[in-house]
Amino acid sequence: MMTDTFLFDFIGVLLFPKEKYMTSRIVDEIDRLAGKVTNDIVFKEKVLREYNLIENEFNHILVSIVDKYEPYLSLWEILPKLRKTYKLGIINNGSYLTYPLWDEKYHISSHFDVFLSSALAGVCKPERAIYLNTSKALVSIPGNCLFMDDNEENIIDAQQVGMQTIHWPDKKNGFQEFTTRIHVFVNTNTG
């Protein structure tokens, strides 16, 4: 099976909560809500109303959400090399309102060809449409995509659309499986 595309979950594969993150009830609650967003306008209106926030407070919370996470450096270090051979994409359940902040902090647009958020797609993982839309945006077919996620339900549904998958139960095991697969791909494509 040929692989030309790697698709990553954002939180739980590329980014993880900081070990020294000081929890904040409101930031954590809004972060959880953001992880289920299929419409940013509705999400923002709901948060402003339910938490009695003004625009500046809402924007500050978005910054705080981004600041909760740090990159899994072992994976990020190999992205430039992978991008020379493979198409790279992110499938994220979350608000797109944070994307400019993520991009400023991690230069997402220079590392990845596509960042598809559920807020843009109008559906969340594990809905099949989000996987199909991402492979289509990358001009790839599902069978040529390797999708990685920490949520097993998302893995199962990606498999049902024909994608190859890796479950990331934690950093170490997910990364080890991925690097093992990369070596197989490289040896298959060049041998």
Contact map, one row per residue, 1 for C-alpha under 8 A:
11100000000000000000000000000000000000000000000000000000000000000000000000000000000000000000000000000000000000000000000000000000000000000000001100000000000000000000000000000000000000000000000
11110000000000000000000000000000000000000000000000000000000000000000000000000000000000000000000000000000000000000000000000000000000000000000001100000000000000000000000000000000000000000000000
11111100000000000000000000000000000000000000000000000000000000000000000000000000000000000000000000000000000000000000000000000000000000000000001111000000000000000000000000000000000000001000000
01111100000000000000000000000000000000000000000000000000000000000000000000000000000011100000000000000000000000000000000000000000000000000001000110000000000000000000000000000000000000000000000
00111110000000000000000000000000000000000000000000000000000000000000000000000000000001111000000000000000000000000000000000000000000000000101000111000000000000000000000000000000000000000000000
00111111000000000000000000000000000000000000000000000000000000000000000000000000000001111000000000000000000000000000000000000000000000000000000011110000000000000000000000000000000000000000000
00001111100000000000000000000000000000000000000000000000000000000000000000000000000000011110000000000000000000000000000000000000000000000000000011110000000000000000000000000000000000000000000
00000111110011000000000000000000000000000000000000000000000000000000000000000000000000011110000000000000000000000000000000000000000000000000000000111000000000000000000000000000000000000000000
00000011111111000000000000000000000000000000000000000000000000000000000000000000000000000111000000000000000000000000000000000000000000000000000000111100000000000000000000000000000000000000000
00000001111111100000000000000000000000000000000000000000000000000000000000000000000000000111000000000000000000000000000000000000000000000000000000000000000000000000000000000000000000000000000
00000000111111110000000000000000000000000000000000000000000000000000000000000000000000000001000000000000000000000000000000000000000000000000000000000000000000000000000000000000000000000000000
00000000111111110000000000000000000000000000000000000000000000000000000000000000000000000000000000000000000000000000000000000000000000000000000000001100000000000000000101100000000000000000000
00000001111111110000000000000000000000000000000000000000000000000000000100000000000000000000000000000000000000000000000000000000000000000000000000011100000000000000000100100100000000000000000
00000001111111110000000000000000000000000000000000000000000000000000001100110000000000000000000000000000000000000000000000000000000000000000000000000000000000000000000000000000000000000000000
00000000011111111000000000000000000000000000000000000000000000000000111100000000000000000000000000000000000000000000000000000000000000000000000000000000000000000000000000000000000000000000000
00000000001111111100000000000000000000000000000000000000000000000000111100000000000000000000000000000000000000000000000000000000000000000000000000000000000000000000000000000000000000000000000
00000000000000111110100000000000000000000000000000000000000000000001110000000000000000000000000000000000000000000000000000000000000000000000000000000000000000000000000000000000000000000000000
00000000000000011111100000000000000000000000000000000000000000000001110000000000000000000000000000000000000000000000000000000000000000000000000000000000000000000000000000000000000000000000000
00000000000000001111100000000000000000000000000000000000000000000000000000000000000000000000000000000000000000000000000000000000000000000000000000000000000000000000000000000000000000000000000
00000000000000000111110000000000000000000000000000000000000000000000000000000000000000000000000000000000000000000000000000000000000000000000000000000000000000000000000000000000000000000000000
00000000000000001111111000000000000000000000000000000000000000000001000000000000000000000000000000000000000000000000000000000000000000000000000000000000000000000000000000000000000000000000000
00000000000000000001111100000000000000000000000000000000000000000000000000000000000000000000000000000000000000000000000000000000000000000000000000000000000000000000000000000000000000000000000
00000000000000000000111110110000000000000000000000000000000000000000000000000000000000000000000000000000000000000000000000000000000000000000000000000000000000000000000000000000000000000000000
00000000000000000000011111110000000000000000000000000000000000000000000000000000000000000000000000000000000000000000000000000000000000000000000000000000000000000000000000000000000000000000000
00000000000000000000001111111000000000000000000000000000000000000000000000000000000000000000000000000000000000000000000000000000000000000000000000000000000000000000000000000000000000000000000
00000000000000000000000111111100000000000000000000000000000000000000000000000000000000000000000000000000000000000000000000000000000000000000000000000000000000000000000000000000000000000000000
00000000000000000000001111111110000000000000000000000000000010011000000000000000000000000000000000000000000000000000000000000000000000000000000000000000000000000000000000000000000000000000000
00000000000000000000001111111111000000000000000000000000000000001000000000000000000000000000000000000000000000000000000000000000000000000000000000000000000000000000000000000000000000000000000
00000000000000000000000011111111100000000000000000000000000000000000000000000000000000000000000000000000000000000000000000000000000000000000000000000000000000000000000000000000000000000000000
00000000000000000000000001111111110000000000001000000000000010000000000000000000000000000000000000000000000000000000000000000000000000000000000000000000000000000000000000000000000000000000000
00000000000000000000000000111111111000000000000000000000000000001000000000000000000000000000000000000000000000000000000000000000000000000000000000000000000000000000000000000000000000000000000
00000000000000000000000000011111111100000000000000000000000000000000000000000000000000000000000000000000000000000000000000000000000000000000000000000000000000000000000000000000000000000000000
00000000000000000000000000001111111110000010000000000000000000000000000000000000000000000000000000000000000000000000000000000000000000000000000000000000000000000000000000000000000000000000000
00000000000000000000000000000111111110000010000000000000000000000000000000000000000000000000111000000000000000000000000000000000000000000000000000000000000000000000000000000000000000000000000
00000000000000000000000000000011111110000000000000000000000000000000000000000000000000000000111000000000000000000000000000000000000000000000000000000000000000000000000000000000000000000000000
00000000000000000000000000000001111111000000000000000000000000000000000000000000000000000000111000000000000000000000010000010000000000000000000000000000000000000000000000000000000000000000000
00000000000000000000000000000000111111110010000000000000000000000000000000000000000000000000111000000000000000000000011000010000000000000000000000000000000000000000000000000000000000000000000
00000000000000000000000000000000000111110000000000000000000000000000000000000000000000000000011000000000000000000000011111110000000000000000000000000000000000000000000000000000000000000000000
00000000000000000000000000000000000011111110000000000000000000000000000000000000000000000000001000000000000000000000011101000000000000000000000000000000000000000000000000000000000000000000000
00000000000000000000000000000000000011111111000000000000000000000000000000000000000000000000001110000000000000000000001000000000000000000000000000000000000000000000000000000000000000000000000
00000000000000000000000000000000000000111111100000000000000000000000000000000000000000000000000000000000000000000000000000000000000000000000000000000000000000000000000000000000000000000000000
00000000000000000000000000000000000000111111110000000000000000000000000000000000000000000000000000000000000000000000000000000000000000000000000000000000000000000000000000000000000000000000000
00000000000000000000000000000000110010111111111000000000000000000000000000000000000000000000001000000000000000000000000000000000000000000000000000000000000000000000000000000000000000000000000
00000000000000000000000000000000000000011111111100000000000000000000000000000000000000000000000000000000000000000000000000000000000000000000000000000000000000000000000000000000000000000000000
00000000000000000000000000000000000000001111111110000000000000000000000000000000000000000000000000000000000000000000000000000000000000000000000000000000000000000000000000000000000000000000000
00000000000000000000000000000000000000000111111111000000000000000000000000000000000000000000000000000000000000000000000000000000000000000000000000000000000000000000000000000000000000000000000
00000000000000000000000000000100000000000011111111111000010000000000000000000000000000000000000000000000000000000000000000000000000000000000000000000000000000000000000000000000000000000000000
00000000000000000000000000000000000000000001111111111110010000000000000000000000000000000000000000000000000000000000000000000000000000000000000000000000000000000000000000000000000000000000000
00000000000000000000000000000000000000000000111111111000000000000000000000000000000000000000000000000000000000000000000000000000000000000000000000000000000000000000000000000000000000000000000
00000000000000000000000000000000000000000000011111111000000000000000000000000000000000000000000000000000000000000000000000000000000000000000000000000000000000000000000000000000000000000000000
00000000000000000000000000000000000000000000001111111000000000000000000000000000000000000000000000000000000000000000000000000000000000000000000000000000000000000000000000000000000000000000000
00000000000000000000000000000000000000000000001111111100000000000000000000000000000000000000000000000000000000000000000000000000000000000000000000000000000000000000000000000000000000000000000
00000000000000000000000000000000000000000000001111111110110000000000000000000000000000000000000000000000000000000000000000000000000000000000000000000000000000000000000000000000000000000000000
00000000000000000000000000000000000000000000000100011111110000000000000000000000000000000000000000000000000000000000000000000000000000000000000000000000000000000000000000000000000000000000000
00000000000000000000000000000000000000000000000100001111111000000000000000000000000000000000000000000000000000000000000000000000000000000000000000000000000000000000000000000000000000000000000
00000000000000000000000000000000000000000000000000000111111100000000000000000000000000000000000000000000000000000000000000000000000000000000000000000000000000000000000000000000000000000000000
00000000000000000000000000000000000000000000000000001111111110000000000000000000000000000000000000000000000000000000000000000000000000000000000000000000000000000000000000000000000000000000000
00000000000000000000000000000000000000000000001100001111111111000000000000000000000000000000000000000000000000000000000000000000000000000000000000000000000000000000000000000000000000000000000
00000000000000000000000000000000000000000000000000000011111111100000000000000000000000000000000000000000000000000000000000000000000000000000000000000000000000000000000000000000000000000000000
00000000000000000000000000000000000000000000000000000001111111110000000000000000000000000000000000000000000000000000000000000000000000000000000000000000000000000000000000000000000000000000000
00000000000000000000000000100100000000000000000000000000111111111000000000000000000000000000000000000000000000000000000000000000000000000000000000000000000000000000000000000000000000000000000
00000000000000000000000000000000000000000000000000000000011111111100000000000000000000000000000011000000000000000000000000000000000000000000000000000000000000000000000000000000000000000000000
00000000000000000000000000000000000000000000000000000000001111111110000000000000000000000000000001001000000000000000000000000000000000000000000000000000000000000000000000000000000000000000000
00000000000000000000000000100000000000000000000000000000000111111111000000000000000000000000000000000000000000000000000000000000000000000000000000000000000000000000000000000000000000000000000
00000000000000000000000000110010000000000000000000000000000011111111100000000000000000000000000000000000000000000000000000000000000000000000000000000000000000000000000000000000000000000000000
00000000000000000000000000000000000000000000000000000000000001111111100000000000000000000000000001001100000000000000000000000000000000000000000000000000000000000000000000000000000000000000000
00000000000000000000000000000000000000000000000000000000000000111111110000000000000000000000000000000000000000000000000000000000000000000000000000000000000000000000000000000000000000000000000
00000000000000001100100000000000000000000000000000000000000000011111110000000000000000000000000000000000000000000000000000000000000000000000000000000000000000000000000000000000000000000000000
00000000000000111100000000000000000000000000000000000000000000001111111000000000000000000000000000000000000000000000000000000000000000000000000000000000000000000000000000000000000000000000000
00000000000000111100000000000000000000000000000000000000000000000011111100000000000000000000000000000000000000000000000000000000000000000000000000000000000000000000000000000000000000000000000
00000000000001110000000000000000000000000000000000000000000000000000111110010000000000000000000000000000000000000000000000000000000000000000000000000000000000000000000000000000000000000000000
00000000000011110000000000000000000000000000000000000000000000000000011111110000000000000000000000000000000000000000000000000000000000000000000000000000000000000000000000100000000000000000000
00000000000000000000000000000000000000000000000000000000000000000000001111111000000000000000000000000000000000000000000000000000000000000000000000000000000000000000000000000000000000000000000
00000000000000000000000000000000000000000000000000000000000000000000000111111100000000000000000000000000000000000000000000000000000000000000000000000000000000000000000000000000000000000000000
00000000000001000000000000000000000000000000000000000000000000000000000111111110000000000000000000000000000000000000000000000000000000000000000000000000000000000000000000000010000000000000000
00000000000001000000000000000000000000000000000000000000000000000000001111111111000000000000000000000000000000000000000000000000000000000000000000000000000000000000000000000000000000000000000
00000000000000000000000000000000000000000000000000000000000000000000000011111111000000000000000000000000000000000000000000000000000000000000000000000000000000000000000000000000000000000000000
00000000000000000000000000000000000000000000000000000000000000000000000001111111110000000000000000000000000000000000000000000000000000000000000000000000000000000000000000000000000000000000000
00000000000000000000000000000000000000000000000000000000000000000000000000111111111000000000000000000000000000100000000000000000000000000000000000000000000000000000000000000000000000000000000
00000000000000000000000000000000000000000000000000000000000000000000000000011111111100000000000000000000000000100000000000000000000000000000000000000000000000000000000000000000000000000000000
00000000000000000000000000000000000000000000000000000000000000000000000000000111111110000000000000000000000000000000000000000000000000000000000000000000000000000000000000000000000000000000000
00000000000000000000000000000000000000000000000000000000000000000000000000000111111111010000000000000000000000000000000000000000000000000000000000000000000000000000000000000000000000000000000
00000000000000000000000000000000000000000000000000000000000000000000000000000011111111110000000000000000000000110000000000000000000000000000000000000000000000000000000000000000000000000000000
00000000000000000000000000000000000000000000000000000000000000000000000000000001111111000000000000000000000000000000000000000000000000000000000000000000000000000000000000000000000000000000000
00010000000000000000000000000000000000000000000000000000000000000000000000000000111111100000000000000000000000000000000000000000000000000000000000000000000000000000000000000000000000000000000
00011100000000000000000000000000000000000000000000000000000000000000000000000000011111110000000000000000000000000000000000000000000000000000000000000000000000000000000000000000000000000000000
00011100000000000000000000000000000000000000000000000000000000000000000000000000001011111000000000000000000000011000000000000000000000000100000000000000000000000000000000000000000000000000000
00001111000000000000000000000000000000000000000000000000000000000000000000000000011001111100000000000000000000111100000000000000000000000000000000000000000000000000000000000000000000000000000
00001111000000000000000000000000000000000000000000000000000000000000000000000000000000111110000000000000000000011111000000000000000001000100000000000000000000000000000000000000000000000000000
00000011110000000000000000000000000000000000000000000000000000000000000000000000000000011111000000000000000000010111100000000000000000000000000000000000000000000000000000000000000000000000000
00000011110000000000000000000000000000000000000000000000000000000000000000000000000000001111100000000000000000000011110000000000011001000000000000000000000000000000000000000000000000000000000
00000000111000000000000000000000000000000000000000000000000000000000000000000000000000000111110000000000000000000011110000001000000000000000000000000000000000000000000000000000000000000000000
00000000000000000000000000000000011110000000000000000000000000000000000000000000000000000011111000000000000000000000111000011000000000000000000000000000000000000000000000000000000000000000000
00000000000000000000000000000000011111000000000000000000000000000000000000000000000000000001111100000000000000000000111000000000000000000000000000000000000000000000000000000000000000000000000
00000000000000000000000000000000011111110010000000000000000000000000000000000000000000000000111111100000000000000000111000000000000000000000000000000000000000000000000000000000000000000000000
00000000000000000000000000000000000000010000000000000000000000000000000000000000000000000000011111100000000000000000111100000000000000000000000000000000000000000000000000000000000000000000000
00000000000000000000000000000000000000010000000000000000000001000000000000000000000000000000001111110000000000000000000000000000000000000000000000000000000000000000000000000000000000000000000
00000000000000000000000000000000000000000000000000000000000001100100000000000000000000000000001111111100000000000000000000000000000000000000000000000000000000000000000000000000000000000000000
00000000000000000000000000000000000000000000000000000000000000000000000000000000000000000000001111111110000000000000000000000000000000000000000000000000000000000000000000000000000000000000000
00000000000000000000000000000000000000000000000000000000000000000000000000000000000000000000000011111111000000000000000000000000000000000000000000000000000000000000000000000000000000000000000
00000000000000000000000000000000000000000000000000000000000000100100000000000000000000000000000001111111100000000000000000000000000000000000000000000000000000000000000000000000000000000000000
00000000000000000000000000000000000000000000000000000000000000000100000000000000000000000000000001111111111100000000000000000000000000000000000000000000000000000000000000000000000000000000000
00000000000000000000000000000000000000000000000000000000000000000000000000000000000000000000000000111111111110000000000000000000000000000000000000000000000000000000000000000000000000000000000
00000000000000000000000000000000000000000000000000000000000000000000000000000000000000000000000000011111111100000000000000000000000000000000000000000000000000000000000000000000000000000000000
00000000000000000000000000000000000000000000000000000000000000000000000000000000000000000000000000001111111000000000000000000000000000000000000000000000000000000000000000000000000000000000000
00000000000000000000000000000000000000000000000000000000000000000000000000000000000000000000000000000111111100000000000000000000000000000000000000000000000000000000000000000000000000000000000
00000000000000000000000000000000000000000000000000000000000000000000000000000000000000000000000000000111111111100000000000000000000000000000000000000000000000000000000000000000000000000000000
00000000000000000000000000000000000000000000000000000000000000000000000000000000000000000000000000000111011111110010000000000000000000000000000000000000000000000000000000000000000000000000000
00000000000000000000000000000000000000000000000000000000000000000000000000000000000000000000000000000010001111111110000000000000000000000000000000000000000000000000000000000000000000000000000
00000000000000000000000000000000000000000000000000000000000000000000000000000000000000000000000000000000001111111000000000000000000000000000000000000000000000000000000000000000000000000000000
00000000000000000000000000000000000000000000000000000000000000000000000000000011001000010000000000000000001111111000000000000000000000000000000000000000000000000000000000000000000000000000000
00000000000000000000000000000000000000000000000000000000000000000000000000000000001000111100000000000000000111111110000000000000000000000000000000000000000000000000000000000000000000000000000
00000000000000000000000000000000000000000000000000000000000000000000000000000000000000111000000000000000000011111110000000000000000000000100000000000000000000000000000000000000000000000000000
00000000000000000000000000000000000000000000000000000000000000000000000000000000000000011100000000000000000010011111000000000000000001001100000000000000000000000000000000000000000000000000000
00000000000000000000000000000000000000000000000000000000000000000000000000000000000000001111000000000000000110011111100000000000000000000000000000000000000000000000000000000000000000000000000
00000000000000000000000000000000000000000000000000000000000000000000000000000000000000001111000000000000000000000111110110000000000001000000000000000000000000000000000000000000000000000000000
00000000000000000000000000000000000000000000000000000000000000000000000000000000000000000111111100000000000000000011111110000000000000000000000000000000000000000000000000000000000000000000000
00000000000000000000000000000000000111100000000000000000000000000000000000000000000000000011111100000000000000000001111111111000010000000000000000000000000000000000000000000000000000000000000
00000000000000000000000000000000000011110000000000000000000000000000000000000000000000000000111100000000000000000000111111110000000000000000000000000000000000000000000000000000000000000000000
00000000000000000000000000000000000001100000000000000000000000000000000000000000000000000000000100000000000000000001111111000000000000000000000000000000000000000000000000000000000000000000000
00000000000000000000000000000000000001000000000000000000000000000000000000000000000000000000000000000000000000000001111111110000010010000000000000000000000000000000000000000000000000000000000
00000000000000000000000000000000000001100000000000000000000000000000000000000000000000000000000000000000000000000000011111110000000000000000000000000000000000000000000000000000000000000000000
00000000000000000000000000000000000001000000000000000000000000000000000000000000000000000000000000000000000000000000011011111010110000000000000000000000000000000000000000000000000000000000000
00000000000000000000000000000000000111000000000000000000000000000000000000000000000000000000100000000000000000000000011011111110010000000000000000000000000000000000000000000000000000000000000
00000000000000000000000000000000000000000000000000000000000000000000000000000000000000000001100000000000000000000000010000111111011000000000000000000000010000000000000000000000000000000000000
00000000000000000000000000000000000000000000000000000000000000000000000000000000000000000000000000000000000000000000000000011111010000000000000000000000111011000000000000000000000000000000000
00000000000000000000000000000000000000000000000000000000000000000000000000000000000000000000000000000000000000000000000000111111111000000000000000000000000010000000000000000000000000000000000
00000000000000000000000000000000000000000000000000000000000000000000000000000000000000000000000000000000000000000000000000001111111100000000000000000000000011001000000000000000000000000000000
00000000000000000000000000000000000000000000000000000000000000000000000000000000000000000000000000000000000000000000000000100011111110000000000000000000000000000000000000000000000000000000000
00000000000000000000000000000000000000000000000000000000000000000000000000000000000000000010000000000000000000000000010010111111111111000000000000000000000000000000000000000000000000000000000
00000000000000000000000000000000000000000000000000000000000000000000000000000000000000000010000000000000000000000000000000001011111111100000010000000000000001001000000000000000000000000000000
00000000000000000000000000000000000000000000000000000000000000000000000000000000000000000000000000000000000000000000000000000001111111110000010000000000000000001000000000000000000000000000000
00000000000000000000000000000000000000000000000000000000000000000000000000000000000000000000000000000000000000000000000010000000111111111000000000000000000000000000000000000000000000000000000
00000000000000000000000000000000000000000000000000000000000000000000000000000000000000001010000000000000000000000101000000000000011111111100000000000000000000000000000000000000000000000000000
00000000000000000000000000000000000000000000000000000000000000000000000000000000000000000000000000000000000000000000000000000000001111111111110010000000000000000000000000000000000000000000000
00000000000000000000000000000000000000000000000000000000000000000000000000000000000000000000000000000000000000000000000000000000000111111111100000000000000000000000000000000000000000000000000
00000000000000000000000000000000000000000000000000000000000000000000000000000000000000000000000000000000000000000100000000000000000011111111000000000000000000000000000000000000000000000000000
00001000000000000000000000000000000000000000000000000000000000000000000000000000000000101000000000000000000000001100000000000000000001111111000000000000000000000000000000000000000000000000000
00000000000000000000000000000000000000000000000000000000000000000000000000000000000000000000000000000000000000000000000000000000000000111111100000000000000000000000000000000000000000000000000
00011000000000000000000000000000000000000000000000000000000000000000000000000000000000000000000000000000000000000000000000000000000000111111110110000000000000000000000000000000000000000000000
00000000000000000000000000000000000000000000000000000000000000000000000000000000000000000000000000000000000000000000000000000000000000110011111110000000000000000000000000000000000000000000000
00000000000000000000000000000000000000000000000000000000000000000000000000000000000000000000000000000000000000000000000000000000001100100001111110000000000000001110000000000000000000000000000
11100000000000000000000000000000000000000000000000000000000000000000000000000000000000000000000000000000000000000000000000000000000000000000111111000000000000000111000000000000000000000000000
11111000000000000000000000000000000000000000000000000000000000000000000000000000000000000000000000000000000000000000000000000000000000000001111111000000000000000011000000000000000000000000000
00111110000000000000000000000000000000000000000000000000000000000000000000000000000000000000000000000000000000000000000000000000000000100001111111100000000000000011000000000000000000000000000
00101110000000000000000000000000000000000000000000000000000000000000000000000000000000000000000000000000000000000000000000000000000000000000001111110000000000000011110000000000000000000000000
00000111100000000000000000000000000000000000000000000000000000000000000000000000000000000000000000000000000000000000000000000000000000000000000011111000001001000011110000000000000000000000000
00000111100010000000000000000000000000000000000000000000000000000000000000000000000000000000000000000000000000000000000000000000000000000000000001111100001000000000111100000000000000000000000
00000001100110000000000000000000000000000000000000000000000000000000000000000000000000000000000000000000000000000000000000000000000000000000000000111111011000000000011100000000000000000000000
00000000100110000000000000000000000000000000000000000000000000000000000000000000000000000000000000000000000000000000000000000000000000000000000000011111000000000000001111000000000000000000000
00000000000000000000000000000000000000000000000000000000000000000000000000000000000000000000000000000000000000000000000000000000000000000000000000001111111000000000001110000000000000000000000
00000000000000000000000000000000000000000000000000000000000000000000000000000000000000000000000000000000000000000000000000000000000000000000000000001111111100000000001000000000000000000000000
00000000000000000000000000000000000000000000000000000000000000000000000000000000000000000000000000000000000000000000000000000100000000000000000000000011111110000000000000000000000000000000000
00000000000000000000000000000000000000000000000000000000000000000000000000000000000000000000000000000000000000000000000000001100000000000000000000001011111111000000000000000000000000000000000
00000000000000000000000000000000000000000000000000000000000000000000000000000000000000000000000000000000000000000000000000000100000000000000000000111011111111100000111000000000000000000000000
00000000000000000000000000000000000000000000000000000000000000000000000000000000000000000000000000000000000000000000000000000000000000000000000000000001111111110000000000000000000000000000000
00000000000000000000000000000000000000000000000000000000000000000000000000000000000000000000000000000000000000000000000000000111000000000000000000000000111111111000000000000000000000000000000
00000000000000000000000000000000000000000000000000000000000000000000000000000000000000000000000000000000000000000000000000000101001000000000000000100000011111111111100000000000000000000000000
00000000000000000000000000000000000000000000000000000000000000000000000000000000000000000000000000000000000000000000000000000000000000000000000000000000001111111111100000000000000000000000000
00000000000000000000000000000000000000000000000000000000000000000000000000000000000000000000000000000000000000000000000000000000000000000000000000000000000111111110000000000000000000000000000
00000000000000000000000000000000000000000000000000000000000000000000000000000000000000000000000000000000000000000000000000000001001100000000010000000000000011111110000000000000000000000000000
00000000000000000000000000000000000000000000000000000000000000000000000000000000000000000000000000000000000000000000000000000000000000000000011000000000000001111111000000000000000000000000000
00000000000000000000000000000000000000000000000000000000000000000000000000000000000000000000000000000000000000000000000000000000000000000000011111100000000001111111100000000000000000000000000
00000000000000000000000000000000000000000000000000000000000000000000000000000000000000000000000000000000000000000000000000000000000000000000001111100000000001100111110000000000000000000000000
00000000000000000000000000000000000000000000000000000000000000000000000000000000000000000000000000000000000000000000000000000000000000000000000001110000001001100011111000000000000000000000000
00000000000000000000000000000000000000000000000000000000000000000000000000000000000000000000000000000000000000000000000000000000000000000000000001111000001000000001111100000100110000000000000
00000000000000000000000000000000000000000000000000000000000000000000000000000000000000000000000000000000000000000000000000000000000000000000000000011111001000000000111110000100000000000000000
00000000000110000000000000000000000000000000000000000000000000000000000000000000000000000000000000000000000000000000000000000000000000000000000000011110000000000000011111101110000000000000000
00000000000000000000000000000000000000000000000000000000000000000000000000000000000000000000000000000000000000000000000000000000000000000000000000000110000000000000001111101100000000000000000
00000000000100000000000000000000000000000000000000000000000000000000000000000000000000000000000000000000000000000000000000000000000000000000000000000100000000000000000111111100000000000000000
00000000000110000000000000000000000000000000000000000000000000000000000100000000000000000000000000000000000000000000000000000000000000000000000000000000000000000000000111111110000000000000000
00000000000000000000000000000000000000000000000000000000000000000000000000000000000000000000000000000000000000000000000000000000000000000000000000000000000000000000000001111111000000000000000
00000000000000000000000000000000000000000000000000000000000000000000000000000000000000000000000000000000000000000000000000000000000000000000000000000000000000000000000111111111100000000000000
00000000000010000000000000000000000000000000000000000000000000000000000000000000000000000000000000000000000000000000000000000000000000000000000000000000000000000000011111111111110000000000000
00000000000000000000000000000000000000000000000000000000000000000000000000100000000000000000000000000000000000000000000000000000000000000000000000000000000000000000000100111111111000000000000
00000000000000000000000000000000000000000000000000000000000000000000000000000000000000000000000000000000000000000000000000000000000000000000000000000000000000000000000000011111111100000000000
00000000000000000000000000000000000000000000000000000000000000000000000000000000000000000000000000000000000000000000000000000000000000000000000000000000000000000000010000001111111110000000000
00000000000000000000000000000000000000000000000000000000000000000000000000000000000000000000000000000000000000000000000000000000000000000000000000000000000000000000010000000111111111000000000
00000000000000000000000000000000000000000000000000000000000000000000000000000000000000000000000000000000000000000000000000000000000000000000000000000000000000000000000000000011111111100000000
00000000000000000000000000000000000000000000000000000000000000000000000000000000000000000000000000000000000000000000000000000000000000000000000000000000000000000000000000000001111111110000000
00000000000000000000000000000000000000000000000000000000000000000000000000000000000000000000000000000000000000000000000000000000000000000000000000000000000000000000000000000000111111111000000
00000000000000000000000000000000000000000000000000000000000000000000000000000000000000000000000000000000000000000000000000000000000000000000000000000000000000000000000000000000011111111100000
00000000000000000000000000000000000000000000000000000000000000000000000000000000000000000000000000000000000000000000000000000000000000000000000000000000000000000000000000000000001111111110000
00000000000000000000000000000000000000000000000000000000000000000000000000000000000000000000000000000000000000000000000000000000000000000000000000000000000000000000000000000000000111111111000
00100000000000000000000000000000000000000000000000000000000000000000000000000000000000000000000000000000000000000000000000000000000000000000000000000000000000000000000000000000000011111111100
00000000000000000000000000000000000000000000000000000000000000000000000000000000000000000000000000000000000000000000000000000000000000000000000000000000000000000000000000000000000001111111110
00000000000000000000000000000000000000000000000000000000000000000000000000000000000000000000000000000000000000000000000000000000000000000000000000000000000000000000000000000000000000111111111
00000000000000000000000000000000000000000000000000000000000000000000000000000000000000000000000000000000000000000000000000000000000000000000000000000000000000000000000000000000000000011111111
00000000000000000000000000000000000000000000000000000000000000000000000000000000000000000000000000000000000000000000000000000000000000000000000000000000000000000000000000000000000000001111111
00000000000000000000000000000000000000000000000000000000000000000000000000000000000000000000000000000000000000000000000000000000000000000000000000000000000000000000000000000000000000000111111
00000000000000000000000000000000000000000000000000000000000000000000000000000000000000000000000000000000000000000000000000000000000000000000000000000000000000000000000000000000000000000011111
